[in-house]
Amino acid sequence: MKKMLIRFFVVVLFLLTGISVYAYFVGYRVDGNASLVSVGTSTDRALLIRRGEYLTRAGNCFGCHTVKGGAAYAGGRILRSEYGNFVSPNITPDSLTGIGSWTFNDFWLALHFGKAKDGRLLYPAFPYPNYSQISRADAEAMFAFLKTIPAISQKNPDHELRFPYNQRRLLAFWRAMYFKPAVFAEDKTKSPEWNRGAYLVKGLGHCSACHSQRNVFGANDGVSDFSGGELPQSQWYAPSLLHANEAHLQNWTQNEAATLLKTGVNHKSVMSGPMAEVVFDSLQYLTDADISAMTTYLQAIPVTKADSVSALDQALSEPDRNEQTKKQMMQQGAVLYRTHCMDCHGTQGEGFASVYPALKGNPGLQMNSLANPLLVILAGGFSPVTQLNPRPYSMPPFGPVLSDGEVAILLSYIRNSWGNKAAFVTAAEVNHYRTVPMD
């Protein structure tokens, strides 16, 4: 028996040692020679910096590395998650608290390998699995731009993560399982516009960082995972870009999709929540050619159909009571709609083109996830101010006006009127979103 236990522990020790060695070489170690990057001298540094500013906007670095009302790129913004709070770092050229002492090679290691100047592994809250796709030439331009912005002396607090997520060394195991550096490779069978769109969506735009489901370890299925997922820091839902009944752009013309990405509004829909912030901080500054390339790529993604589940059928077990409850909710919802919604969204939910979105046939209202419509009703819907839409119309918050039960009835009515068909909503589901932080 004693010999068997000894053998068992020897085998376990051998396995743990093997796993640790694998994690070190695959998830932590970076070949020094491979990481060195030769930086060419630009014939026109002003053009390089200008291009870097554009690419930094395309990557929405400003959005995460700037506190609302704070100095640009000085960091300090809190990114909430189920693991604790991440705090974005200072990326201004301050030599003590920012990246002023970094070389381009240090910057490349961070973008491409997820590794800081001092050798620490970076948490994937910084989307380096996507930024790894960025070309060296584009990384050089971004670094050149960041070196020209005002240096801000601002030391930000450390991340506030729960155990064991605060053990940074464990990231080596995560990376060994879920991360492999890979610069974007063009698909020669596709058009240049499609490839440019894929580069922006998968890499700089890091769309999969939000529009994907995460496993228990916080990993998704890679830079092409657009399966949709709830954002833990805000509980907004980033809809699937694959499902025909969520946000797949094949439902729209290219002009409709491009207009929404560029301005935050088209004649059918309006951006709200975190996506409105992306439009405000990033997408509105992209060229029409790049917006067109992104829509070309997104519209070419094969369509899948999501499964639907009736929450009402689960909540109410008696068929007769189900039908009676539905009928009562629809009658009460019609009254609430006429009182609070009809003046802007129309008698038949038709909306007002490019001002108030149509509710009739709106996929955002019929998804299984209730997060977005409930957050808009409770806290208001605020579309972004953009260069092409400088005075957008917004929706006031109804949380202070309507009870949980009234919101449930109202949204149930909207989700099942004018041809819409979706599960009815309960007061408990509404209450879950009433106290969600809005940062």
N, C-alpha and C positions, 0 to 999 in steps of 0.2 A: 504493500500500500504506500509506504514511504517512498519507494523508488518510482511509483507511478506519479505521485504528486510532484516529485522532483522533475520528472520528465515533462509533466504538464507545464510547470512554471518555466522550464527551459524553452519549451516550444513557444509559450506566450511571450517570453522575453525576446526570443529570436524574431517573432512576428512584429512586435512593437519596435524593435531596433530597425527591422527592414522598412517598416512603414515610415519611421522617423527619417531614415536616410533618404527614402524616396521623396518625402515631403520637402526635405532640405534641398535636394538637387532639382526637383521639379517645381516646387512651390516657392522656394526662397532664393536660391542661388541664381545669379545672373552672370553669364560669361563676360568677364571684363572686356575682352577683345570684341565680342559681339555687340556690347553696349556702346562702344565708342562710335561716335557719329562725326563724319567729316562735314563741316559746314562750309558751303561755298560762299564766296563773297559776292554780294549782290551788286550789279552795276548801277542800280538806282535804289538806294536804301529807303528813300521816301516811299517808293512803290511797294517795297517789301513790308514796311510798317503799315501802310494803308491796307494791303492785303491781309496782314495779320489782324488788324482791327476788324475787318469783315469776317474773317474766319472765327475769331473769338466771339463775335456776336452770333455767328451761326452755331457755335458750340454752347451758347447761352452761359458762358462762364460768369457773366455779370449776375445772372439770376440767383445762383447759389452763393457766390462769393461777395455779396453785398447785402448788408442789413438794410431794411427799408428805412430810408431817410439818412443812411450812413454814407461813409466815403466809398467810392466805387472800388471794388475788388479788394477791400480791406478785410473781408471775411467777417466771422462772428455770427453768421446766420445759423440758427438752430434748425436742424433737420430731424424731426421726430421719427422714431421707428419703434417697432416692437422689441428692439434690443436695447433701447435707451435713446439718448440724444446725441447726435453727431453735431459738431461745430465746424463750420467751414473755415479753412485757414486764410491768412492774409497772402495774397499773391501779387501785391504791389512790389516795386523794386526797393523796398526798405531792406537794408542789409542785416538788421537784427531780427525783425519780426516778420519780414516778408521773404521774397525770393531774390533779393538784391545780390546775394553772394553766390547764387546758382550760376552754373555754366549751362550752355545749351544741352550738353550731355546729361546734366542733372534733370533738366526739364523733360528731355526725351525719355529718360528712365521712368519718370513719374507718369507720363502719358502712355507710354508703350508697355511698361512692365509693372506699373503700380507700385513703385518703390521710391521713397523720398531720398533727398540728398544724403541724409545721415544713415541710410540703409534700412530704415524702418519700412515695414510693409504697410501700404495704404489700405484702408477699409474700402470695400467696393461701393460704399455710399458715394464715393468719387467714382464715376462710371468709366474707369479705365478699361474694363472689358470692351467697351465701345470705342473709347479714345485710342485704344491700341490699333484701331483701323486707320487712324490718321497718318498720312504720308509724312516722311521726314521733311520734305520741302514746306508743307503746310505748318508743321510743328515749328520749323525755323521762323516762319513769318509770324506766328502767334507769339513766340518768345520775344522776337524783335519788338513787337508792339507792346507787350507787357513791360518791357524795359523802359518804355518812354512815358508811361503814365505816372502821375504824381506818387511819390513814395510816401506811404502813410505808416507812421510808427504806431502800431496797434497790436498788442499781444492778446490773442484770443484764448479763452479758457479751453481746457482739454475736453475731450469727449466725456460724456457721462453715461457709460454703458454698464449694464448688469453683468455679473459673473455668469458664464465664463467668457462672454463676448469682449470683456475688457482685457483679456489676455491676448495681446497682439500677435504673439508667436504662433498661436493656433491658426492664424491666417495662412500659414504655410500649407497646412492640411487642406484648407478650403481651396486655395489656389491650385493645389495638386489635383483636386477633383474637378474644379469648375472653370479654371482659367488657363488659357494658352495664348500668348501674344501672337498676333497675326495681322500684318498690314493688309489693307484692303486689296483684293485681287479682282481685276476686271473680268467680267464674263464676256468673252469674245463673241459669243453668239447673240449678244444683246446690243442695242443701239448705244451710242455715246451718251444720249440723254438718260436712258435707263440706268447706265452705270454711274453717271453723276448723281442721280437720285438715290441709288442704292448706297453710295458713299456718304451722302449727307444724312440719310435716314439711319443707316446702321452705325456710322461713325460719329461725325461731328454732332448731328442732331440727337444722338443716343435715345431714339424713340423707344427702344425696347426696355430702357431703364424704368420706364413708367408703364408702358402698354404691355405688360407681361405678368404672368402669375409667378410667384416665388415659392420655392419649397421651404421646409422647416429651417434650412440653413441659409435662406436668403438668396438662393441662386435660381436663375431662370434657364431657359433652353438656348441662350445665346443671343447674338445681336440681331437675329432674324425672328425672335420670338415676339409676336404681336398678339398674343392670345388674350390680352386684357387683364387687368387686375386692380384691386383697391389699393390706394396709396395710404400706407399705415400712418403717415405723419398728419394727414388731413382727412382721411376716410373718403375723399373723392374717389370716383371710379374712373380709371383710364380705360375707355372702352376698347374692345377687340378691334384690330384693324384687319382681321381675317373674316369675321362673321358678317354675313349679309344683313342680319337684323341688328347690328350694333353700329360700327362706324366705318365699315368698308367703303372706300371711296368709289367703288364701281357703281354705287347707287346714284352718283352725281356725274355731271359732265366735268371735263377737266377744268373749264372756266369756273364752274361753281366751286369746285374743290380748291382751286388756286386762290380764288377770291376770299374764301373762308380762312385759309392759312395766312394770307397776306394782310388782311384787314380785320379779321376776327368776326366778320359777319358776312353772310350772303343772303339772298332772298328767301332761304329756307331755314337757316340756323344761325346761332350766335354762340361764340366761345364764352365760357364762364369758368370760374375757379382757377386751378393751376394752369390750365391750357391757355386761358386768357393772359396769364402772366408770361407764358412762353411767347405768345404772339407779341405782347408789348415789349419784352426785353430782347427778343431774337428775330422771330420770323418776319416781322414787318420791315426789317432792314435788308432782307435778302433780295437779290435781283429777281426780276420776273423769270429769267431763264432758270435760275436755281429752284424757284418755287414750282415752275413747270416740270422740272426734272424730278422733284420729289413726288409730285402728283402722278407723273408717268410711272414711276416705280411702284408707288402704293396702289394705284389702280390695276397694276398688272399682277398683284398678289392673288393667288387662287382663292376663290371664295369657299368658306365653309359655313355650315349652318349650326347655330348654337341650340342646345336643348332648352326647352322651356319647362318651367315648373310652376304649378298653380299654388301660391301660398294660401289662398282662400280655401281651396279644397282640403289642404292639410289642417287649417285652423278650425274649420267647421265640418263636422263629420256627418251631420244629418242633411241629406239631399234637399228635402223640402225647405228646411231652414236656410240652406245655402241660397236657393233661388229667392226666397223672401228677403234675406239680408241684402243680397245684391240689388234687388229692386228698390229697397228702402235707401240704400247708400246712393244709388243713382239719382233718385228723386231729391235727396238732400244735397247731393253734390251739384246738381243743376242749379239749385238756389244759390249755393256758395259761389259757383262759377259766374253767374250773372252779376252777383254783388261785387266780386273782387277781381275778376279776370276778363270779362267779356269786352270791356271798353278798349283794351289793348289787343287782345288775342282774337277778337271777332266772335260772332254768334255761333259760327260753325268751326271754331278753332283754326280759321284760315290765316290768322296773323296779319301782319302788315309788312310787305316785302322790304327786306334790308333794315327794318326797324324793330319790329316785334316778331319773334319766330312763330311759325305755324305750329300748332299743337296737333293738328290733324295729320296722321301719317308720320309723326316725328319718332324716329327709332330710339332717340335718347330717352323718351318717356315710356317706352315699352320693353326696355331691357329687363332682364331678371334682377339686376342690381337697382336698388331704389336710391342709392347714395346721391347721385347728381340732382335729380329732380327735387328730392327732399331738402338738400342743402340750399338749392336755389330758392325754394319756397320759404324756408325758415330764415335764411340769412340774406336773401336778395341775390339777384343775378346781375353782375356787373361786367359788361363787355369791355375789352381793352380800348384805350385811346390810341389810335394809330394815325400815321401820316395821311392815309387815304380815308380815314373815318375819324376825324378829330373831335367830333361831338356825338359819341354814341349814346343811345338810349339805354337805360338800365331799368331793372325791376326792384321795387322796394321790398324789404324783408317783411314777411307776414308772420314770423314767429311770435312777435309780441301781440299780434291781433287774433290769431287762430289757435285753438287748443290742439293737442295731439290728435284727438278724435276728429276734429274738423279738417285738419290737414289730411288725415287718412281718407276721409270721405271725398274731399276735393280731388286728391290725386287719383283715387280709384275711379272717379267719374271721368277725369281727363284721359286715363289709360284705357277706358272702355267706351268712348264716344267717337262719333264721326268715322267709324270703321276701325278705330284703334282696338286692340285686344291684348290684354295683359292681366296678370294676377292682381287681385284686389289688395289693398294695403291695410295694415292694422295700426292701431294707436301705439302699440309697443314698438313697432318698427320705426315710427316717426320719432318717438322719444329717444331712441338710440342716437339719433343725429342732432338732437336739439342743443346739446352742449359741446359739439365738436369745435375745437379751436380753429379760428379762421385765418391764421397766419400761414 
